[in-house]
């Protein structure tokens, strides 16, 4: 491809992107048509969007996957997409309020609680979606599993009131922020990308000390995320060290002591020759 062809192609792609158009291959169109046959597609798209996609893809052949895969027995499938997602996402986008009816662990039901939803979160561990919302009457931050939500109804809410609530949410979240300082052990500097990936979902700042040749990570997380941070620290093991953060240091020390206690020699049993002295 010569220079003029490259310039022409770049110009065409730029114009298409500015017009909100993107190109897909015939295989990608066939794959999309196949995915529209999945039961979850009815909840992922509005009826109008679903009809439009089916009309556009009408001429495309669907992929026949019946003989391509052999599926073994499995546990009950849990859909990643939840029917409430589309409704709640739109409410959050327009910064609206809702009347929320939901269940709690002891099966009590709270009806028509005035709520301002501000975030949707997915737990990779529990495989569940959660709605984070601000209780307008109690002025508290709440978290509710989407499976426990019984009903959602719109609540009239002005833009001025929404801006005030956003400020209150930020203040409450700021109070719950915890800072910790983590250093990367020098010999593991080459694994910095792996270490930073472990903390990718948290707000952080990385500093490098040229004199010492060490990286320092200033980590900011919420108080209810401490257990998750601890799981990442245990996963990284001796690659990192917590130098500031009393709670994390205490819990990591407890974990180390419990691990060492499992391997203590029984009373009256002498350690094997060379085990304690490094095999002299």
N, C-alpha and C positions, 0 to 999 in steps of 0.2 A: 504494500500500500504506500503510495507516494504522499508527499507532504500535503498537496492540495486535497486529496481524498480524506486525509485525517482532519484537516480544517473543516471540510464540508460536513463530515460525520459529526464532529464536535458541535458545529453550529446547529445541525438538525436535532441532536439530542438535547441541547440546551433549550431550543425553542419548544420541544415537546414537554420538557420538565416545567418550563415556565407556564405552559398551558394546562398543567395538571394532567398530562397524558404520559403513560409509561407503556413500554413495549413488553409483550410476553410471547413466549414461544408456543407452538401448537401443543407440545407436551405439557406445558404449564396450564394451558387452557383445559386440556383433557383431565388433568389432575384436579383442577378446581371443580369441574363438572362432576367428577366422581365424589369429591368431598361434600358437595351440596346434597348428596343422597344420604349423608349421615344424619341420624336423628337430631344431633346437637345443632345442625345448621338452621333448623327452624327457630331456635332461640337466639342464635348468634346474629341473624339478620332480620330486619323488619320485613313484613310481607311485600312491600313495594320494592325493596332492594333485592329480595329473593326472586321476585318475578322478573326484574330487569336482568339479573345475572343469568337466569335460566333462558331468557329470550336471546341474550347475546351469545350464549354458549350452545344454542340449540343445534347448530350445524356441526359442533365438535363431537367426536366419538368419546364415550366414557371409557375409562380404563377397566379392563376385566382383570380383577385381582383374585378371582375365585380359585385359580390354580397356581397363582404366584406365591401364596403364603399358606402355610399349614399352622393353624393355631391350636395349641395344646390347652388342656383344662386350666382354668384360672379362677381367681377369686372374683367377686362381684366388681364390675367396672365402676369407677367413680369418675364422672365427667369433670374435666378441668373447667369447662365453661358452665357457669351457673345462670339459670333463667333470670335472676334478679340483677345480673351485672349490667345489662343494657339500660335498664330503668335508672339504676343508681348512678351509673356513669354520666348520664345526661343531667341528672340533678346536680351532681358535683361540678360539671362543666359550667352550668349556668349559675352556680352558687345559690341554689335554692334551698328551701327548708321542706321538711316532710313531717307527717304524723306517722310514727313507727309503732307497729305492734310486733312484739318479739317474745320468745321464751328464754328462760334462764335454766341453769343446770338442774334445779329442783322442780322443773316443769311448771313453775309459776309463769303466768303470762301478763305482760305489761301492755296496756292498750292505749293507742293514740298518744304516745309520748312525743313531745315536740323536739325534733332533732334537726341538727345542721350537719349533714354528712360532708366530710372533707377529704377522705382518702379510702381507697380500696387496697387491701393487702392480701397476698396469697402465701400461705405457709407451706413451704416445701416439705416440712417434716410431717405435718398433720394432713396435708393434701386438702386443705380447706380454704375458702375465701372468707375474709373478715371485712366488716364495714367499721371504719373509725369515724365516730361522730361526736358532736358536742351537744350535751343535754342543755337545752335552752332554759329549762326551769331550775335545774340543780347546778348549772354552770360547771359541769364536770365533763371530762373527756371519757368517752365510752368506747368499747370494742365489742362487736356482736358478730357471731358466725352467721353467714348468709343462710345456712340451713335452718337457723333458729328464727329467721324473720318470717312472720305470718302475713303481714300486709304493709304496704307502703302507699301513702296518700299525700298528694301535694298540699303544701301549706303556704298561703300568701306571705311573701317576704320581700321587703324592699332592698334595693342595692345598698343603701346607706346602712341598714341594719346588718347586712351581710358583711360589709367592710368592718364594722365594729366587732362582729363575732370573730372574724379572721384574726384581728389584733389580739383578742382575748385568748384564742387558741394558741397563737404564737407565744404569748406570755406563759401559758400553762406548760407548753412543751419545753420552753427554755428553762423553766424551773426543774424539769425532769431530766435535763441533760447532765450527763456525767462525762468527765474527761479522764483519759488515761494516757500515759506515755509508755510506749513500747519501743525497745531498741532491737535492731537486728544484729545478732552475733556476727562479728566481722567475717568469719570464714564462710558464712552463708550469704554474703552480699550478692553472689551470682544468682541466688534464688529469689531476689527481690520481687520480681514480677509475680511469682507464685505466692509470696507472702502478702503482697498488696491485693491480689485477687481474692484471698481469703477474707479480707476486710472491705471488699468492693462495695458492699451495700451500706457502709457507714460513712459519715462525713469525717474526713481526715486531712492532715497536712503532713507532708514528708520533708524532713530536713536532712542535709548531708554535712557531716563534720569532716572537712578535708584533712585537718590535722590528725584526727583519730581514725579516719577512714570508716566511720560508722554511720548508719542510717537511723534516724529517729522518727517514729510515727506518732503524731498527736491524734488520738482517736476520740471521737465524740459519739456517744450513743445514749439511748433512753434507759432509764432505770429498769424497765421491764425487759430489756434486751441483754441484760448482763449474762444470763445463762448461755445465750447464743454466742456471745463474745468468748466466754470460757471454753465452749466447745471448739471454737476456732483456735484458741491458744493451745489447747491440748492436742489438736490435730497438727499444729506446727511444731510442737515439742521443743527441742533444744535450739531451734533456729531463732527464737525470739525470747526476750526477757522483759517482764513488766517492771519498770523502774519507778513509776508513779501511778497510784491507783490502789488504795488500801484494800478495798473489797476484793479486787481481782488477785492481788498478791496473797491475801489470806486464803482464798479458795484454791489457788494453785498450790500453795504450801500444803493444804489439807489433802489435796489429790495426790501429791508426791508422797506424803507420809503414809497414806493408805496403801498406795502401790508398793512402797518399800516394806510395809508391815506384812504383806502377803508372802514375802520371800525371806523373812527372818528365819534363822535356823531354830528348830525346836530346842527346848531346854534339855541340856545334857548331851546334845549332839555336837561334835566338833566339826567345823567346816573342813571341806576337802583340802588336801595338801595343795598349796599354791593358789587357792581361791582368794584368800585375803591379801596375800602379799604380791599379787600380780604374777605369780609363777616363777619366782626366783629360783 
